[in-house]
């Protein structure tokens, strides 16, 4: 019998790779950590509840990405948006595992000036601005966008030939150049300022999806806010998994792997050291499992853990995430938003989403993400006001704060962090590990779920 392919780490890329390899007939040994399986995509468990770590929705369709036009997996490179041409493969892979539990989520919404309208940020649909803004605001934005189109061209900085120029810009600079000052001040900066300190000035334009602030062609924005026909028609519905939310994909994968005859799942402690093995392969040292030698493994450990085990310095500045999980009776819930983005600067709530599972059958968990500078211990009154104001719960409805937390989470999408990552990755590559590296350590922008699944499919195709 051939030796099993060793896969290490608890990232979604590690789990997906082990599952895909086993399904392709390969023998697999998955070494997962005692804590943190599924990384940030897995919900926390507390007192019989499953609490998702922020909004968790599946992006399984993009305009222009059709099943008959998927390029060969060999052409995939981990980078921001690199997964998009391969989205049909991600859809089919998740659908095969979730079955009829995979359902389309309700359309995302946003709250602006106290009103709830269709969302702009996650859908990137500029046509919603007709209902979101006043006639006067749209007229100003349309005029500025037309001027931007005259100066920068219809596509502005999003023209393919200007990719190098965009790569060196902060998001605020790119937003003002493409949209004008009015749109930027009204919709881009207020939202980004809630996500992270520094707002759009702290985000690289190419990493705007990390802050969920879109860039539009100047001509598209002029059309959406003027009287012209909008020629850009995004088709990006979100999906979830019925019965508890998208985070259930972690449980589905682990159940499949533990039951699969081609897979063995072992729990190990922290990865403390990694180096090329004498002769061939890779030597791993775990805190509780000693030394393990593996021939051409797949490494899916988190970047900080992997770089640290290799003796490589990597300490990125991180965003602060603040969340309250609210448990409310179904009878008091007027609306369970799949996603509600809150633009209004005077409201400390950033996003409201539903997912996870409550302690009782007639209750629902709402995940309420707050602006990065909020104190979760003092946020309950503001959260109640927002949920009542936006018609999520009835006025005066009792609810329980199942948990409140504030912690550093994702690496800030700054030029400094990208440079730190690049240096660490170069040092890791210099070790000459005979392995495939998947997950967040593959590229600074490759930690999104879709990116990790495409990485898994590519490695499986190469190994089969």
Number of C-alpha atoms within 10 A of each C-alpha: 4 6 11 18 21 22 29 28 29 26 29 31 34 30 26 29 30 32 25 23 23 23 18 14 12 20 20 26 21 26 23 24 20 12 12 15 21 25 17 17 23 23 27 14 12 12 8 10 18 22 27 28 25 24 21 24 23 22 19 23 21 16 13 11 17 15 14 7 11 14 12 10 18 10 8 17 17 20 16 19 16 17 24 23 21 25 23 19 21 23 18 14 16 19 16 11 14 19 11 10 15 21 17 16 18 14 17 20 23 25 22 19 12 14 14 18 17 20 24 21 22 21 19 19 20 24 22 18 19 15 13 21 15 11 13 10 16 23 16 17 23 26 18 23 33 23 19 24 22 13 13 19 17 21 17 24 25 20 13 10 9 12 12 11 11 20 16 13 18 21 30 22 17 25 25 19 21 32 29 23 18 18 21 22 14 17 17 26 22 18 24 26 21 27 26 21 17 12 18 26 18 20 25 26 28 22 24 18 18 19 24 17 23 20 24 21 22 29 25 26 30 29 20 22 27 20 12 10 12 17 11 18 12 15 14 16 19 21 22 25 23 17 12 20 27 25 26 22 21 20 14 13 21 18 11 15 24 15 12 16 13 19 24 18 17 13 17 19 16 20 22 18 18 22 19 17 16 9 6 13 17 20 19 21 18 18 12 12 13 12 14 13 18 21 16 16 22 24 24 29 28 20 22 18 18 24 22 19 19 19 16 17 16 19 15 18 16 16 17 19 22 26 27 26 25 22 22 22 18 15 12 17 18 15 14 19 20 22 24 27 25 29 26 20 17 9 17 20 28 25 24 28 23 26 31 27 22 23 15 12 9 10 17 25 28 30 27 24 30 27 24 23 16 18 15 19 11 10 17 16 8 14 21 19 16 21 20 17 16 19 16 19 24 17 14 10 13 12 16 12 13 19 15 18 14 18 12 13 14 15 17 23 26 20 18 14 18 19 13 17 23 15 15 23 20 11 16 19 11 9 12 11 19 18 17 14 23 32 30 23 23 22 20 22 21 23 24 18 20 24 30 27 28 27 27 26 21 19 20 20 14 9 11 9
